[in-house]
Amino acid sequence: MNFAEAIRVSLQSLWANKLRSVLTLLGVVIGIASVIAVVTFVSGINGYIASKVFNMGADVFIISKVSPVITNVEEFLAGQKRKDITMEDYQSILEGCNRCAMLGAMAGSGSGEVKYGSQSLSDVLIRGFTPSMPEIRDMDLAVGRSFTDNDENQRAPVAIIGTDVQDNLFPGTDPLNKEIRVDGQVYTVIGIGKRQGKTLGQSLDNYVVVPITSYLKQYGSHSSITISGKAAGVGSQLDAAMDEARAILRARRHDAPGKPDSFAIETNENFLALWANISGTFFIAMIAIAAISLVVGGIVIMNIMLVSVTERTREIGIRKALGARRQDVLLQFLIESAIMALVGGVLGILFGIGIAEGITALIGMPSEIKLWAIAAGMLVAASVGIFFGVYPARRAAVLDPIVALRFEM
């Protein structure tokens, strides 16, 4: 029997016993689908996390009272005891950080209610920005203008809104120069941000941004702000800008030499490293689950192949009587076992891609199909089939032809 004939016989056997084939391949399908789904999902989300969730470039750093990257309760409690970062801190860094190409500040961490006429929208993110913050955070406008220094100095009651606010409060109407109420305070809409979509199921367009001085006037100046700095480049230039900003802030806050900072300073790399750890742990866990499924699937394939050897004992005897060598019989059953596992691998790849695409469609994140993952899935499936097919194939190969011809089911 040649290779093509072995494939044909294997596929015929699978088709003739459909239910048994489905149950046989279930472990392989689950294992391969798990790996493909995780790789497809994680690959797509990695770039999206950097651009949408953290929304910072490689040359940007942020200074905050509490680190956004908190891994335990002790860090959180320690951060809460620190002094607030104030506009005076921001002004000191703005005046003294010569290596900072741009500096901005943001206030606000909660949500509020926005009204226009009789329409209202709750749970809208309310933020206060300095004029430089939209550029630092790459917040592009669809129409209108951004804030100016005069808006900040005069505490102007102006606002930039997201497209969710526009869609809900101004259907079919141009929002520019219209007055809205943000938690009771009147603001004039001067700009509309470009639509950004969703991440982790949450809209990125449900916001109202006002000048930071207007925000602090309305909500009180006794809350900590976040400072964002942009260096002239990455690498050593970013490190130098961070060191200069850190030195200025440590001096202002009277941090003793050798003591840790009384504030948090982070870059995009810190956030991405945290995400890499999270996604890596998740990936390892899924690989472990997939490995268990593949081992179970391989054992089932081995048992089914042993049944197949028993059912075809007389066929093996006839083939040997006609001149088939041991290696011929061994190769035939190994090919059949590998083909059986490969069919499960193909189904697993299709299911895995479908699962990843379904999840990303639900939560608004892209997926990215990796060809190396598909190739690895097929290789693993074939390896499982060959590894667990060796024992049944060897049993078939060593059968005595006389005994095999006398065998009765």
N, C-alpha and C positions, 0 to 999 in steps of 0.2 A: 504494500500500500504506500503510495507516494504522499507528499505533504498535502496536496490539494484534496486527495481522497480522504485523508484523515480529518481535514476540516469539514468536508461534506458529511461524513459519518457522524461527527460530533454534533453538528447543527441539527441533523436529522434526529439524533437521540434527544436533544434538548426540546425540539418541537413535538416529538412524539409523547413526551412526558412533561406537559406544560406546567402543571401544578408543582410537580416535584422539582422542576427546573427553577421555578420562581422561589420556592423555599430554599433550594440549594444556593442560589445566588444572592439571597437577601443579605447575608452578612457582608459579602464583598460590596454589594451596592451601597449599604449604609456606611461602610468604612471609607470607600472612595468618595462618596457624596459628601461626607463630613469634611474631608481634607480639601476637596475642590471648593466647597462653599466657603470655608474659612479663608483659604488663600484668595479667592475671588473677592470676598467682602473686605478683608483686611488690606489687600493691595489697593482697592479703590478708595478706601477711607483714609489711607495714610496721607496722600496729598491733600485730600479734602479737609482733614483735621488742621493742617498747617495754614491753609488759605481761608477757611471759613470759621473754624472754632476759635483759634488763637488770633487770627486776623492781624498778624504782625510779620514784618519782613525780617530777613536775617540780620539787618543792621539796626534793629530796634530793641530797646530794653525798657522795662517798666519798673517803677518803684512804688511799693504799696505798703500799707501798715501790716497786713497779713499776707503771706505768700499764697498765690492761687494754687500752688502745688503743695498740698498738705496731705501727708500720709498717715498721720496719727492724731489722736485727741490732744496729746501733750503739746504738739506744735500749734494747734489751733488755740488752746487756752493761753499759751505763752504769747501768741500774736495779739490776742484780745487785750492783754495788759499793757501793750505798748502805747506810747503817745500817738495821737493822730498826726497824719501828715497834712500840713496846712498850706494855704496859698502863699504864706511867707516863705515856707520851705521851697516852694516852686519858684518864687521870685529870686531867691538866693542862688539856686542852681542855674536859673535862666541867665543871671548876670555873671556868674562865676565859671560856668562850664564852657571853656573855650573850644573844647574838642567835640562838643555836641553841635551837630549841624542843625538840629531842630529840637525844640522841646515843647511839650504840651501837657495839659492836665485835664483830668476828667473827674467829675463828682457824680455820685448817685449809684445805688445798687438795688433799688426797688422798683416797683411798678405803681401806676396810678390810673386815674380815670381821665379820659379826654372827651370833651363834648363839642359839638358844633350844632347850633340850633337845638332841635329836639332829638338829635341823634347822639348817642354816647357809646363809648368803647372802654371797657375795663381791662385791667392787667396789661396796660401798655408800659413798656420800659421807658422811664424818664431819666435822661442823662443831661449833665451840664458839661460843655466842651469849651476849651479855649479855641481861638480861631485856627490854630495849627493842628488840632487833633484830627479833623477829617482827613487831612493829607497824610498824617502819620499812620492812621488806621486804614488808609486807602478807601475812604468812604466817598464814592463818587456820587454826584448829583445828576438826576435825570433832567430836571429843569430848575430854574431859580438860581439863587446865589448862596454862598456859605457865609459864615460870620466874619466880621471885620474887627479890628482892634477897637474901633469906635463903639461897636455893639457891646464889647466886653467892658470898656471903660464906663459906658453910660448905663450899664445893666439893662440893655434894651430888651423889651418884651417881644422878641422874635423867636421863631422856631423852624427847625427842619423836621419834616415828618417822613416816616417810612410809607411804603406803598400799601401796606395793610391798613394803615390809618386813612390813607386816601381812598381806598376802595370801600371802606365801611362808612366813613363820614361824608365823603364827597362823591357819591356815585354819579357819573355823568357831569360833574362840575369841576372847574379848575380851582384847586385849593389856594393858589398863590394870592397873597394879600387878603385872604380871609382870616377872620379872627376865631380862634379856638380857645376853649377853657381847659387848662391843665390843672387838675385838682383845684378848680375854682379860680385860678389865675389866668387872665386874658393874655394870649400871645398871638402875634401875626405871623402867618406862614410865609416864609421867604424862600423855601427850597423843598424839593422832594428827592429823597435818595433813590438810587437805582435799585431795582428789584434784585434781591440776593437769594431768595428761595428759602429752603428749610435745612436744618441740620438736627440730627437726633430727634426728628419729629417736631421741632420747635421752629417757628418762623423767625427769620432774621430781619424781617421788615416791619415788625410791630413795635415801633419806637417813636419817641419825640425827643429831639435834642435841642437844648436852649443854651445861650451863653452861660458859662460857668458862674459868672457873677450873678446873673439872674436866678440861677438855680439856688445858689447859696443864700441869696436874699429871701427866696420863697421858703426854702426848706430848712434854713438855719446854717450858720457857718461852723457849727461845732461837730462836723462830721469829717472823717478822713477822706482825702482825695487820693487819686492815683496819678502819678507823674509818668509820662512816656517820653523817652529820649530817642533821638535818631542820630546815629554816628555818621561820619563821612564815608564810612565803608565797613566791611566786615573784618573779622580776625583781630589783628593788633589794634586797629583803629576803634573798633567796638569796645575792646577791653580797656583802652585808654580813656574813652569817654565814660565808661561805667566807673572806672577807678576815680576819675575826677569828680563825678557826681556823688559817688559814695563818700569821698573825703569831705566834700562840702557839707553833706547832710550829717555825717558823723560829728563834725565840728559843731554844727548848729544844735544837735541833740545831746551834745556832751557825752558821747560814747567813749568810755575809757579805753586807752590803748590795750590791745590784747583781748578785749571783750568782743563778743559777737555784735553784729549790727542790730540796732533797735528798729529795723525796718527790713523789708524784703526787696531784693533786686533780682530780677529774672530776665531771661532772654527766651527767644523762641526755641532755642536748643534745649533749655530746661524742660519746657512743656512737651516738646517732641520726644525727649528721652523718657519722660513719664509715660507718654502714650505708647512708646516702643516697649516699655516694661509691661504695661497692661496688656497690649495686644500680643506680646510674646508669651506671656503667661497663659492667655486665652488660647493661643495657637498650640502650645505644648499640651494643654488639657485636652483639646480636641484631637490632637495627634494620638494621645493615649487612648481616648475613646475609640478612635478609628483603628488603632492597632488591635484592641480587644475584638472589635467587630471583624477585622480581617482574619484574626486567628480562629475565631468561631466559624467564620465563613470557610476558611481553609479546611478545618476539621470536617465540616459538613460535606465539602467537595470530596474529601478523602473517603468518607463513608459511602457517598453515592457512587464513587468510582469503584469501591470494593464490591458494591451491589452489582454494578455494571460488569465487573470481571466475572462474578458468579453467574450472571445471566448469560454471558457470552462465552462460557467455558468451552462448549462444543465448537463454537466458531474459532476459538484460539487453537483448539486441537486440530481442526481441519487445516488452518493456515500453516501450522507447524508441520503437519503431515505433507503439505504441498511444498515445503522448503523454506518457510519463513524462519529467520534466525531470531535468537533471543532479543538482540538489539532492535530488530524490526518491530517486534511486539511491544517492547519497552517504549520505543519512540512513538508508536501509534497512541498508546494510552497517555503518554506525557503530553502529546499534542492535543488530545481530546480534553485533558484536564486544564491545560493552559487556555484553550479556546473557550471552555466553559467559564473560567475566571475572567477572561477578556470581555466576554459578553456582559458579565456583571460589572466590569470596570467601565465599559461604555455607558451602560445604564446609570451607574453611579456618577459619572461625569455630567451627564445630561441632568440628572436630579440635582446635583450639587450646584451647577450653574443656575438652574431654575430657582432653587432655594435662595441663593445669593441675590439674584435679580429681584425676586419677590420681596425680600427684606429691604433692599435698597429702595424699591418703589414705595414701600410703606413709610419709611422714615426719611425719604428724600436725600439719600446719599448715593453717589455713583459706585458701581462695582467695576472691577477691571479683571478681565479674563486673562490669565497668564498661560501661555503656551507651554512653558516649562512644567507647570503644575499638571496640565493635561497629559503631557508626555510621562511625567513621573507617576501619575495615576495609572496609566496603562502599563508601565513597567512594573509597578508594585503588584497590580492585578495578575499579570502574567507570572511574576515570581511566586506569588501565592499559589497559583494553579500548578506550577511546576514542582514547587517544594512539597506541597501536600499530595501531589499526584505520583511522587516517586514510589511510595510504598505500594499502592495498588498496581502501578505499572510493573514493578518488580515481581509482585505476586503473579501477575499474568505471564511475565516473561519466563519464569522458572517452572511453569506448569509442564508436567510430562504429557506429551501428545497422546499416548495410549490411554492414560488416566482421564485426560480431558475428553477424548472421544467416547469413553464409556459413561461420562457424567450424565445424570438424569436430574432434571429440575423437580 
